[in-house]
Amino acid sequence: MRKTGFAIAMLCALATTGAALAFAMNPDVRKRQETMGLIGANMKRLVEMAKGKSAFDAEEARALAGKISAKAALVPGVFEKPAHDPESKASDEIWTNWDDFAARAAALKAAADAAGGIDSPESLGAAVGQLAGACKACHTRYKR
């Protein structure tokens, strides 16, 4: 009975952090997925708050933006080495257009840093728009 409960808890944890993390065999790709997954999880929480699905909390919003900034700073490092895995969604264009990719990662960090000033639902909405734009700009070109 205990093993079943543990297995269910593990499956739930994988589902909430991104099941793809469990299947990538290459450790470099797993690190990328972990970094990007944490950015996504924090972004999801900000979006929920911006849409009114959860109560606005300026302190929490600023903390989430700070977490996104910290992970965004790691993006160039975790992608520096062209590692491949069947579960990877990274386009090979990352390494052929490295300067552009790194600039887009820097734009995400800058948007997250700017979101550190969230103090109202309106400023949260603007910050989420900027963050989403930075995510989309990179994903459109470099995620397959």
ABEGO torsion letter per residue (X at the ends): XAAAAAAAAAAAAAAAAEAAAAABABAAAAAAAAAAAAAAAAAAAAAAAAAGABBBBAAAAAAAAAAAAAAAAAAAAAAABBBBBAABABBAAAAAAAAAAAAAAAAAAAAAAAAAABABAAAAAAAAAAAAAAAAAAAAAABX
